[in-house]
């Protein structure tokens, strides 16, 4: 590994938050991101996995009203609210989505 590789810019992180992995995949796709094509995507399905992210880390989530159907989902929703209020996490904006690859999958399908 050369020196230039050590300092290569890492892709920006975008958290996909949902109560289970299948819901995370569905959420990413709803935002135009194909999970296997995005290096910066991280899925979070348990509240304790929200710890340790840098202040202001962007996230996407959907259907949060249904999360309370399970204890794990309810805890995830409560912790997410707290972290957003504290500024530890923030709702992703258009730039965050583009950096995570939003639209790349559709563009690739159109080119075929």
GROMACS elastic network, one bead per residue, 0.5 to 0.9 nm:
[ bonds ]
;  ai    aj funct       b0    kb
    1     4     6  0.82468   500
    1     5     6  0.62730   500
    1     6     6  0.72902   500
    2     5     6  0.53675   500
    2     6     6  0.67312   500
    3     6     6  0.51780   500
    3     7     6  0.67641   500
    3     8     6  0.88825   500
    4     7     6  0.55101   500
    4     8     6  0.62757   500
    5     8     6  0.51141   500
    5     9     6  0.88014   500
    6     9     6  0.87710   500
    7    10     6  0.84897   500
    9    12     6  0.87972   500
   10    13     6  0.86702   500
   10    39     6  0.88484   500
   10    40     6  0.80606   500
   11    38     6  0.87832   500
   11    39     6  0.65117   500
   11    40     6  0.52064   500
   11    41     6  0.89481   500
   11    99     6  0.78045   500
   11   100     6  0.78709   500
   12    39     6  0.84957   500
   12    40     6  0.54793   500
   12    41     6  0.83239   500
   12    96     6  0.78668   500
   12    99     6  0.68686   500
   12   100     6  0.70777   500
   13    39     6  0.82362   500
   13    41     6  0.58508   500
   13    42     6  0.69624   500
   13    57     6  0.71980   500
   13    58     6  0.73642   500
   13    59     6  0.86683   500
   13    96     6  0.84798   500
   13    99     6  0.88334   500
   13   100     6  0.74582   500
   14    40     6  0.60070   500
   14    41     6  0.50234   500
   14    42     6  0.62027   500
   14    43     6  0.85729   500
   14    57     6  0.70541   500
   14    58     6  0.54445   500
   14    59     6  0.54425   500
   14    60     6  0.75236   500
   14    92     6  0.76225   500
   14    96     6  0.70979   500
   14    97     6  0.78368   500
   14    99     6  0.87580   500
   14   100     6  0.65734   500
   15    40     6  0.83838   500
   15    41     6  0.59595   500
   15    43     6  0.57666   500
   15    44     6  0.67783   500
   15    57     6  0.75734   500
   15    58     6  0.63240   500
   15    60     6  0.63239   500
   15    61     6  0.86017   500
   15    92     6  0.88059   500
   16    24     6  0.57507   500
   16    25     6  0.81184   500
   16    27     6  0.70924   500
   16    28     6  0.65875   500
   16    41     6  0.69629   500
   16    42     6  0.60303   500
   16    44     6  0.61040   500
   16    45     6  0.84673   500
   16    58     6  0.89672   500
   16    59     6  0.57336   500
   16    60     6  0.51253   500
   16    61     6  0.61421   500
   17    20     6  0.84773   500
   17    21     6  0.89555   500
   17    23     6  0.83743   500
   17    24     6  0.60719   500
   17    27     6  0.81277   500
   17    42     6  0.84752   500
   17    43     6  0.59772   500
   17    45     6  0.59606   500
   17    46     6  0.85627   500
   17    50     6  0.89926   500
   17    59     6  0.68976   500
   17    60     6  0.62436   500
   17    61     6  0.52122   500
   17    62     6  0.82040   500
   17    76     6  0.84490   500
   17    80     6  0.87778   500
   18    21     6  0.72089   500
   18    22     6  0.84751   500
   18    23     6  0.56552   500
   18    24     6  0.51817   500
   18    25     6  0.89310   500
   18    27     6  0.77440   500
   18    43     6  0.78272   500
   18    44     6  0.64934   500
   18    45     6  0.51723   500
   18    46     6  0.81703   500
   18    60     6  0.88382   500
   18    61     6  0.62608   500
   18    62     6  0.75188   500
   18    63     6  0.85897   500
   18    64     6  0.79051   500
   18    67     6  0.77752   500
   18    73     6  0.75278   500
   18    76     6  0.79076   500
   18    77     6  0.87040   500
   19    22     6  0.86599   500
   19    23     6  0.67400   500
   19    24     6  0.76259   500
   19    44     6  0.78026   500
   19    46     6  0.66926   500
   19    47     6  0.89619   500
   19    67     6  0.64794   500
   19    70     6  0.83380   500
   19    72     6  0.66974   500
   19    74     6  0.85503   500
   19    76     6  0.70446   500
   19    77     6  0.86918   500
   20    23     6  0.54156   500
   20    24     6  0.63608   500
   20    25     6  0.89390   500
   20    43     6  0.89247   500
   20    44     6  0.79847   500
   20    45     6  0.50679   500
   20    46     6  0.80019   500
   20    73     6  0.83416   500
   21    25     6  0.62911   500
   21    26     6  0.86318   500
   21    43     6  0.71883   500
   21    44     6  0.79132   500
   21    45     6  0.65825   500
   22    25     6  0.51616   500
   22    26     6  0.62271   500
   22    27     6  0.85835   500
   23    27     6  0.59950   500
   23    28     6  0.85820   500
   23    45     6  0.87793   500
   23    62     6  0.88767   500
   24    27     6  0.50603   500
   24    28     6  0.62012   500
   24    29     6  0.86326   500
   24    35     6  0.89697   500
   24    43     6  0.62326   500
   24    44     6  0.76121   500
   24    45     6  0.76080   500
   24    61     6  0.79434   500
   25    28     6  0.52181   500
   25    29     6  0.62545   500
   25    30     6  0.86317   500
   25    33     6  0.89324   500
   25    34     6  0.79663   500
   25    35     6  0.65100   500
   25    43     6  0.82723   500
   26    29     6  0.51789   500
   26    30     6  0.61267   500
   26    31     6  0.87638   500
   27    30     6  0.50240   500
   27    31     6  0.64394   500
   27    32     6  0.88191   500
   27    33     6  0.86071   500
   27    60     6  0.75177   500
   27    61     6  0.63935   500
   27    62     6  0.64199   500
   27    63     6  0.89498   500
   28    31     6  0.52233   500
   28    32     6  0.64754   500
   28    33     6  0.50775   500
   28    34     6  0.65059   500
   28    35     6  0.65109   500
   28    41     6  0.87536   500
   28    60     6  0.77090   500
   28    61     6  0.83915   500
   28   102     6  0.86883   500
   29    34     6  0.56323   500
   29    35     6  0.74277   500
   29   102     6  0.86581   500
   30    33     6  0.73514   500
   30    62     6  0.89176   500
   31    34     6  0.88506   500
   31    60     6  0.81582   500
   31    97     6  0.76474   500
   31   102     6  0.66087   500
   31   103     6  0.83680   500
   32    97     6  0.83313   500
   32   101     6  0.77590   500
   32   103     6  0.51478   500
   32   104     6  0.76856   500
   32   105     6  0.71766   500
   32   106     6  0.74424   500
   33    36     6  0.87845   500
   33    37     6  0.77665   500
   33    38     6  0.73173   500
   33    41     6  0.89830   500
   33    97     6  0.78699   500
   33    98     6  0.88431   500
   33   100     6  0.71262   500
   33   101     6  0.56959   500
   33   103     6  0.64187   500
   33   104     6  0.71970   500
   33   105     6  0.67587   500
   33   106     6  0.88310   500
   34    37     6  0.55259   500
   34    38     6  0.67195   500
   34   101     6  0.76274   500
   34   102     6  0.77045   500
   34   103     6  0.85690   500
   34   104     6  0.78939   500
   34   105     6  0.60327   500
   35    38     6  0.56252   500
   35    39     6  0.83161   500
   35    41     6  0.68440   500
   35    42     6  0.88776   500
   36    39     6  0.77897   500
   36    41     6  0.88317   500
   37    41     6  0.89561   500
   37   100     6  0.89985   500
   37   101     6  0.74878   500
   37   104     6  0.83605   500
   37   105     6  0.78288   500
   38    41     6  0.57041   500
   38    99     6  0.89921   500
   38   100     6  0.59142   500
   38   101     6  0.59632   500
   38   102     6  0.88578   500
   39    42     6  0.84905   500
   39   100     6  0.76179   500
   39   101     6  0.88581   500
   40    99     6  0.84520   500
   40   100     6  0.60912   500
   40   101     6  0.88466   500
   41   100     6  0.66799   500
   44    47     6  0.77426   500
   44    49     6  0.61725   500
   44    50     6  0.69352   500
   44    76     6  0.89834   500
   45    48     6  0.89366   500
   45    49     6  0.74353   500
   45    50     6  0.87962   500
   45    72     6  0.82002   500
   45    73     6  0.78882   500
   45    76     6  0.72793   500
   46    49     6  0.55718   500
   46    50     6  0.74329   500
   46    72     6  0.65547   500
   46    73     6  0.76215   500
   46    75     6  0.79138   500
   46    76     6  0.58946   500
   47    50     6  0.56401   500
   47    51     6  0.79147   500
   47    72     6  0.74607   500
   47    73     6  0.82208   500
   47    75     6  0.60610   500
   47    77     6  0.78666   500
   47    78     6  0.83857   500
   47    79     6  0.61554   500
   47    80     6  0.75684   500
   48    51     6  0.58493   500
   48    76     6  0.81150   500
   48    79     6  0.84652   500
   49    52     6  0.78904   500
   49    53     6  0.89423   500
   50    53     6  0.67075   500
   50    76     6  0.84850   500
   50    79     6  0.79005   500
   50    80     6  0.76349   500
   50    83     6  0.83715   500
   50    89     6  0.88466   500
   52    55     6  0.88395   500
   53    56     6  0.82536   500
   53    57     6  0.64556   500
   53    88     6  0.73473   500
   53    89     6  0.78239   500
   54    57     6  0.56809   500
   54    88     6  0.67769   500
   54    89     6  0.79336   500
   55    86     6  0.89816   500
   55    87     6  0.64383   500
   55    89     6  0.63027   500
   55    90     6  0.86407   500
   56    84     6  0.84533   500
   56    87     6  0.58066   500
   56    90     6  0.54193   500
   56    91     6  0.87950   500
   57    87     6  0.87209   500
   57    88     6  0.66631   500
   57    90     6  0.59806   500
   57    91     6  0.83580   500
   57    92     6  0.82897   500
   58    89     6  0.58692   500
   58    91     6  0.54013   500
   58    93     6  0.77608   500
   58    96     6  0.70572   500
   59    89     6  0.69596   500
   59    90     6  0.62103   500
   59    91     6  0.52189   500
   59    92     6  0.51177   500
   59    93     6  0.88702   500
   59    96     6  0.87037   500
   60    90     6  0.87925   500
   60    91     6  0.62340   500
   60    92     6  0.59722   500
   60    97     6  0.88743   500
   61    64     6  0.71062   500
   61    91     6  0.84715   500
   62    65     6  0.84204   500
   63    66     6  0.57674   500
   63    67     6  0.71929   500
   64    67     6  0.51766   500
   64    68     6  0.78362   500
   64    73     6  0.85208   500
   64    77     6  0.69517   500
   65    68     6  0.67200   500
   65    69     6  0.87240   500
   65    77     6  0.88339   500
   66    69     6  0.59356   500
   66    70     6  0.87024   500
   66    73     6  0.82198   500
   66    74     6  0.88899   500
   67    70     6  0.64645   500
   67    71     6  0.84307   500
   67    72     6  0.81165   500
   67    74     6  0.56915   500
   67    75     6  0.88224   500
   67    76     6  0.79964   500
   67    77     6  0.68822   500
   68    71     6  0.66170   500
   68    72     6  0.79972   500
   68    73     6  0.53961   500
   68    75     6  0.80324   500
   68    76     6  0.88954   500
   68    77     6  0.76245   500
   69    72     6  0.86931   500
   69    73     6  0.68718   500
   69    74     6  0.71494   500
   70    73     6  0.51534   500
   70    74     6  0.61345   500
   70    75     6  0.86473   500
   71    74     6  0.50503   500
   71    75     6  0.61704   500
   71    76     6  0.85249   500
   72    75     6  0.52459   500
   72    76     6  0.61362   500
   72    77     6  0.86645   500
   73    76     6  0.50001   500
   73    77     6  0.61335   500
   73    78     6  0.86438   500
   74    77     6  0.51698   500
   74    78     6  0.62562   500
   74    79     6  0.87193   500
   75    78     6  0.51492   500
   75    79     6  0.61509   500
   75    80     6  0.84211   500
   76    79     6  0.53391   500
   76    80     6  0.59924   500
   76    81     6  0.86337   500
   77    80     6  0.51179   500
   77    81     6  0.62568   500
   77    82     6  0.87907   500
   78    81     6  0.52527   500
   78    82     6  0.64443   500
   78    83     6  0.88373   500
   79    82     6  0.50755   500
   79    83     6  0.61715   500
   79    84     6  0.85897   500
   80    83     6  0.51746   500
   80    84     6  0.61487   500
   80    85     6  0.86120   500
   80    89     6  0.78134   500
   81    84     6  0.52200   500
   81    85     6  0.62161   500
   81    86     6  0.86663   500
   82    85     6  0.51501   500
   82    86     6  0.62164   500
   82    87     6  0.86673   500
   82    88     6  0.86771   500
   83    86     6  0.50232   500
   83    87     6  0.61161   500
   83    88     6  0.50839   500
   83    89     6  0.56294   500
   83    90     6  0.82710   500
   84    87     6  0.50331   500
   84    88     6  0.59195   500
   84    90     6  0.56593   500
   84    91     6  0.79859   500
   85    88     6  0.77161   500
   85    89     6  0.82051   500
   85    90     6  0.87547   500
   86    89     6  0.77334   500
   87    90     6  0.65030   500
   90    93     6  0.88170   500
   92    95     6  0.79200   500
   92    96     6  0.56219   500
   92    97     6  0.67187   500
   93    96     6  0.53039   500
   93    97     6  0.64294   500
   93    98     6  0.88350   500
   94    97     6  0.51619   500
   94    98     6  0.62443   500
   94    99     6  0.86641   500
   94   102     6  0.89640   500
   95    98     6  0.50872   500
   95    99     6  0.60966   500
   95   100     6  0.85360   500
   96    99     6  0.51653   500
   96   100     6  0.62036   500
   96   101     6  0.87964   500
   96   102     6  0.88029   500
   97   100     6  0.50750   500
   97   101     6  0.64237   500
   97   102     6  0.53017   500
   97   103     6  0.87440   500
   98   101     6  0.51243   500
   98   103     6  0.73567   500
   98   104     6  0.85877   500
   99   102     6  0.73090   500
  101   104     6  0.54405   500
  101   105     6  0.78164   500
  102   105     6  0.74360   500
  102   106     6  0.85293   500
  103   106     6  0.52560   500
  103   107     6  0.61209   500
  103   108     6  0.85899   500
  104   107     6  0.50023   500
  104   108     6  0.60609   500
  104   109     6  0.86079   500
  105   108     6  0.50768   500
  105   109     6  0.62307   500
  105   110     6  0.86470   500
  106   109     6  0.50858   500
  106   110     6  0.61701   500
  106   111     6  0.87039   500
  107   110     6  0.51176   500
  107   111     6  0.63189   500
  107   112     6  0.89968   500
  108   111     6  0.51929   500
  108   112     6  0.66514   500
  109   112     6  0.54309   500
